[in-house]
Amino acid sequence: MLEDFTEEFHKRYGVECVSALHHNKRKTNYHIHLIFSERTLLPEPEIKITARSVFFDETGKRVRTKKEIMGGDGKIHDGSTVIKKGEIYESRLFSVKDDRFKSEPFLREVKKVYTDLINRHISDPEQQLKVFDKNSVYLPTKKIGKHNPREEEIKADNAARQEWNRTADIALVTGISEAKVLEVKQTEIHDKISNSIRKSGWLPNLFRSIVSKAKELLQNLIREHDIPPKPTLSIDMAEFRTMRDLMIQVQDEARAIRNLQDSVLPKLKTQLSEIKGVFRGKERKALNEQIKQTEQEISERLDKLPDTLKEDGYPDVQAFMATYREAEAVVEQYNRSLAKWERQVKEKHRLQKTPERESVRNRLGQLQEQGRQQPRRKKSFDRDSR
């Protein structure tokens, strides 16, 4: 494996590199350090020869004449150098540094290359790694290392990111397009955070505030969006019906969560605010407990929403919705083809062959397999990288 990792870099980038496998005392944390040269070895050394004698003083500075490095006794100062005419004064074995190794495209590429390489050594799909797709609707969470002084701050950041991710799941299931969710993410999170950093630097509390407001905006879009009923298919498409039933199941769960968020919880909080007087402590305590339990139920149901799809092989809501929309397009195309064929029969035109249902089944199978093969997104402090 170590040779594989080293050779991959050497072949891909054409530079010399070495690797070492490290681990802790218990050998529970194996990792590889790969060191590479930013320069390539020249086919032949580049040699420079002096056209006349060259003189350097004891500090290494070049001087014009020999007298400048000589003492009163006629001897050259200690540390001074004389390179006589015709001698080599510079020999270069390596090229200049390759700037690509300090560029963002290189970092993105090498991260993808080595993630794929690692996964080739992992037989269990559940354990395979993935590079976080920054173009997805989700926000990445940060890893918290041991003894990190910013642990509490990172935990709070991750909680805000997870709230956005779960709201994005609800939005997709509700029927809001992926493009719209991405638009909100770009304009309400990325753009505003970039502007904030340019003006004031990194402010953790402001970051969480921006993400929270973006989540609220997305929740408003969810409230305004009606989930359209899905028509019953008239063709024998068992696989699509299974997907449709799964779609209905997660939509029903999304409605239930929205009811808790938009109706049940606000009513409980309103009731609590209306309880006055020192002798109604038990009522306040009971309502506080109901509010706490409702918030806990919302959090748990939001976390379980993607699990409903994972049981059927889809890594997350975004992957399922993309597969479902493609499958839905296949079914609609079949219906259009069938309607066209029926019109041709009625008009006594040249009959065309009835669209093959088996081919539609095969296409649905391919779409489902593609959706299920996408790497899974973890809920919290996982292998995603920022």
N, C-alpha and C positions, 0 to 999 in steps of 0.2 A: 504494500500500500504506500509506503514511504517513497519507494522508487517511482511508483505510478504518479504520485503528486509532483515529484520533482521533474520527471520527464515531461509531464504535461506542460509545465511552465516553460521548460527549455525549448520544446518543439514549437510551442505557440508563439513565443516572443523572441527566440533566437539569442538569448543571453545566458551567461553562465549563472548557475544557481546551486545552492546546497540546502539540505533540509536536516532537521533533527527532530526526533520524537521525544517529547517530554511528558512527565506525569508526576503526580504527587506521591507521597510515601505509600498510600494505600492503593495506588494505581487505579483510582476511580475517575481521574480527570486527565485523559490522554489528549494531547494537542500537538500540532506540528508547527515548528518555526521554519519558514522558508525565507532564505536570504538570497537576493539576486543582485546582479550588477546592472546599473543603469547605463553602462557602456558596453559596447561589443569589442571583442578582440580583433584588431586589424589583421588582415592577411599578411602584411609585411609591416615591420616597424617604420614609422615616419622619422627619418633622421635629418637633423639640421647641422650643417658644417659651417664653421666661421670662414668668412672671406678675409678677415684680418684678426689680429690678436684682440681678445676681449678681456676687460679687467673688472673685477668685483671687489668691493671693500669688505671689511669684516662683518658688516651688517647684511651683506648680500646685495647691496645696491650697486648697480653698474656705474663705472666711472669712465672718463674719456681717456686718460693717460695712465701709464704705469707709475709716473711720479706721484700720483695722488695716493697710491697705496704703499709707498716706500718711506722708510724712516730716514733720519739723518746719517745712519750708518750704511745706507745703500741696500738694506735688506727689506724684503716685503713684509708688511705687518702680518702678525699671526691671524689666521682666519680669512685673510684675503685670498683671492683666486685669480689665476691667470690661465686663460684658454688660448693656446697658440693658434695661429693661422692654419687652417686645414684640419683642425681637430673637431670632434663632435661636441656641440654645446647643448643639444637637446635631442632626446629620443622619446618618441611617443608610441606606446604599445596599444592604446585603447582609443576608441572614438570619443567624441564629446558625449555628454549625458543626453539621453533620449527624454525629451520633455513629456512625452505621452504618459510616462509612469507617474506623473504628478497631476494628471488630468482626471476630471470626473468621469468621462466616458470609460477610461481604463478601469477605474474602481468598480463601476457598474458591471463592466464586462467580466472582470476577473471574479467578482462575487458570484455572478451567474455560472461561469465556467466551473468554479470549484464546488458550488452547490450541486450541480449536475454530476460532477465527478464523485462527490461524497455519496450521492444517492445511488450510484452504480454499485457501491459497496454495501448498500443496505437493502436486504431482501424484504424486510417487513415494511409495507407501504405506510403503516401508522407511524413509523419512526423516521420517515424521510423528511428532509429539510426543504425549505422553500425560501426564495428571496421575496421579500415583501414587494408587492406591486404598488408603487406609489400612484399609479393611474387608476387604482380601484376606488370604490366609494368609501373604503375604510381608512381609519387613522392607525398608524402602527403604535404599539406600546413599547416602552423602554425596558431593558433588562436592568435589574437591581443587583449589583455586585455586593459581596460581603463588605461590611464595615463602611458602606457608602454614606458619607455625611449628609447627602441630599436624599436619603431614602424616603423620608416622609413626603418631601416635595415631589419626587418621582411617582410615588404611590398615588398622590392626589392628581397628578397629570394623567396617569394611566387610567384612573377612575373616570376622568372627564372624557378621555379618548374612547373608553369602552361604552360610555353612555351614548356618544355619537354613533359608534358602530352598531349598537343595538337599535337605535332609532333609524339608522339607514336600512337595517333589515326590515323593520316594520314598514318603512316607506316603499321598499321594493315589493313586498308582499301585497301592500295596499293597491299597487298598480301605478305608482309614480315611476316614471321612466328612469333608467340608470343615468341617462344624460342629464336629467334635471337634478338628481342627487349630486352628481359630479359638479354641476354648475354651482349649487349651493356651497359645496365643499370648497371650491376654488375661490368664489367671490367673498364668502362670509368667514372662511377660516384662513386659507393660504394668503390671500391678498391682504387681509386686515392684519394678520400676524407679521407679514413682511413689512408693511408700513409702520407697524408699531416698533419693530426691531430697528428700522432705520431711524426713527425719531427718538426712541427712548432706550434702546437696547433690550435685552431679554428680561422680561418681567413675568415670572411664573403665574402670579395671580391674574394678570391681564390675559395671559394665554388661556387660562381656564375659563375666564369670563367670556372670551371670544368664542370658544368652543361651545360653551353653555348657550349663548345667544343663537348660534348657528343651529344647535339642536332644537331650540324652541321654535325657530323659523321653520325647520323641517317638520316639526310636530304640527304646526299650523297648516302647512301644506297637506299633511295627512288628514287633518280634520275636514279640510275643504274638498278632499277628493273622495268621491263615491266609488266603492268597489263594484264594478259592473258584473251582473250575473253572467255566468258562462253557459252558452247554449249546449243542450245535450247533443252529442254526436249521433248521427243516424247510421254510421258505418261501424263495422266490427273492429274496433281498435282497442284491444284490451290494455295494451301498454300505455296508450295515451289516456285512457280512462283512469288508470292507476295514477298517472301523473296529475290528472285533473282533480282526482279525489285528494291527493296530497296537497295540491294548491288550495282547494277548499278548506282543508283541515288547518293549514297555516293561516289562511285568511280569517277563519273563525277565531283562531287563537289571537290574531292581531286585533280583531274587534273586541274580544274580551279584555285584552290588555288596555286598549284605548278607553274602554268603559271604566276600568279601574282608575286610569290616569285622569280622565276628563270629567267623570261624574262622581264615582264613589269617594275618591280621596278628597276632592274639593268640598263635598258635602260634609264629610267628617271634620275637616278643618274649620268649616263655617260653624258647625255645631259647637266645636271646642271654643271658638272665639266668642260665642254668645253666652257661654256659661259664666256667670258672675257670682260673687259671694264666697265668703270663707267657709261656708258649710257644705259646699258642693265639690269638695276635693275628690270624693270617690268617683263622681261622674267624670270629672276632668281626667282622673287617672285611667278610668275605663276607656275613655275616648282616645287618650294618648296611646294606650295599648293597641286599640283598633287601628289607629293611624300607622303605628309602627308595623303591625302585622300586614296591613295593606301594602305599605311600601316594600316590605320584604317579599310579599307575594308578587308584586310587579317586577321586582328585580329578578326573582327566581324564574318567573315565566318568560321574561326577556332573554335570560340566559338559556332556557330550554328550547326556545323557538328554533335556533339552528340545529339542535339535536334531533328534532323531528325529521329533518331532511337528511342528516348524517346517517340515520338508521337505514335510509334507503340508498346510501352511497354518495350523496352530494356533500361536498366539503363545507358549503355555506349557502346562505340565501341568494347571494349574487350569482353564484354558479348555477343554482337550480333555476332561477328566473330566466337566465340567459338560455339554458337548455329548453325550458318550457316554451319560451317565446318562439324559438326556432321550430320546436315540434308543432306548436300551434299553427305556424306558417305552412308547415308540410300538410297538415290536415285541411287547412283552408284551400290550399292549392288542389288537393284531391277533390274537395267538394266543387270547386270551380270546373275542374276537368270533367267530373261526372255530370254536372249541369249542362255543360257544353255538349257532351255526348247525347244526353236525353233530348236536347233541342234538335240535334241533327237527325235523330230517329223520327221525331214528330214531323219534321219538314221533308222527310223521305230523301235526305241527302245521303251521300256516301257515308256508310257507317265506319266509325273508327273503333278500334279495340277499346273495350272498357278499361279504364286505368287499373293497373294491377294493385290490388290491396297488399299483396305480399311485399311489393317494392316499397310501399309506404311504411309497412311494419319494419322492414330492414333499415330504412332511413331513420325512423324513430329510435331504433336500437342503437344506431351509430351515434346519434345526438346524445342519448342518455349515457352511453359509454364515455364519450368525450367529456361530458359534464362531471361524471363521477371520478374521472382520472385526474382532475385538477387537484393540486396539493391543498391540504386542509389549512384553514386559518384558525389559529389557536385563540382562545378567549382572552388570556391575560399574558403573564410574563413568559412568552414562548420563544420560538426560534426566529420570529420575525425580526428583521433588522430595520433600523430607522432609515 
